[in-house]
C-alpha cells in the first residue's frame, strides 16, 4: 500500500489513509508510520544480499591494494 500511495498526490494519500483508519485499530498517523517503517524494512531486506556481495568483493581485493599502496609509498 505504502509503495503505491507514495506515487499519488498528497491529497490522495491522505484520503487513502483516512479510509484505512476505519479498518485498523490505530489512527491515521500511526498507520502512516507503520507502513513507512515496513516499507523501509522491505527495502533493507532487498539490499542486504547485494551489500554482502559488495563487502566480500572489497574484502577479497583489499589486501592486494594495501600491499600495492605500501610498495608505492616505499618507492617514493
N, C-alpha and C positions, 0 to 999 in steps of 0.2 A: 504494500500500500504506500509506504513512505517513498519508494523509488518512483512510483507513478505520480504521486501527488507533487513531488519536487518539480516536475516538468510543467505543472499548472501555475497560473497566476495566483497571487496571494489570496484573492477573494474566493477562488475555487477551493484552495487548500483549507481555508478557514471553514467553509461550508461543509467540506468532507469531514473534517474533524468534529465539527458541531453535530453532524448527523451520527457519526460513530459513537459520540459521547453517550447517546441514549442506549447503546447496546453493550457498553463495557462498564465495569464498576469503578471507573475513575473519571476525573474531569478532563476537559479538552487539553489543558496544558500538560498534565501528567501523561496523557496518551501521546502527545507530540514528543515529549522527552523519551518515552519508552520506545516509540517507533524509531526515533533518531538513533538511540543507543543500539537498538537491534540492527539497524542498517549499518552502523559503523562496525559492529562485531562481525557481520557478514563480510564486509569489505576487508577487515583484518584477516579473516579466515582465508579469503581468496589470495591475499598477498603473502601469507605465511610460507607456502611452498616455494614460490619464486625467490623470496628473500633468503630462504635457507640455501637454495641452489647458488645464489649470488655470493652468499657468505662463504660457502665451501669453495667456490671458484677463487675467490680472493685469497682465502687461507692457503690454497694449494700453490698459488703463484707468488705469494708474498716473500717467502724465504729467498727465492732467486732474485727478486727485485731488491731486497735488502742487501744481499751479497754484492750485487752489481753496483749499488749505491756506495757501499763501503769501499769497493775496489776503485770506483771513480774518485772518491774522496782521497784515498791513498795516492792515486796517480797525480793528483793536483797538489 
